[in-house]
Amino acid sequence: MNNTSKEYDVVISGCRDLFSAKLKDYGASWRILRLPSLTDQIYIKANRIRSIQESGVMKVDEGIASELIGIINYSIIALIQLEMGVISSREDTDVNLVLELYDKHALNAKRLMMDKNHDYGEAWRNMRVSSIVDLILVKIMRLKQIEDNLGEVLVSEGVDANYNDIINYAVFASIKLKN
């Protein structure tokens, strides 16, 4: 599992680097996005991966690895939005605060992954990337249902747990693609 921790850190570091660069280019323009919009962005990326896997054809020069980075970053953005709230107009957001929150949520997701990985015995290593993508899509469908229910759940985990699981599944798929 020590290797998983290191591999996880490498994936998250690459995602954070891209997030930070886009934060410099665009600012925190994503702060206006509501959670259903973020869920839909994650869906678009996961669905594109599935489409590429099924058809074997990719017409846009961004591969599965870059879509997984987007899934991770949009999921962390959703967690930040859950914590900070959505803004309704352009306002300056402290870049350092945003990066601190990014790191906080990435670390929380990693802690969850380490606990689950311990209990499940790294079962994900024997899974296909296509199965991991399907699990991401299941989590997205669950998020959409919770959103349609205005956040009300009877026995299920909340939206934050689903975003954390999506982050971890996307990291696993990224690791598998690199190996």
Secondary structure, DSSP 8 states (H G I E B T S, - for coil): -HHHHHHHHHHHHHHHHHHHHHHHHH-SGGGG--HHHHHHHHHHHHHHHHHHHHH----SS--HHHHHHHHHHHHHHHHHHHHH---SS-----HHHHHHHHHHHHHHHHHHHHHHHHHHTTGGGGS-HHHHHHHHHHHHHHHHHHHHTTT--SSS--HHHHHHHHHHHHHHHHHHHH-
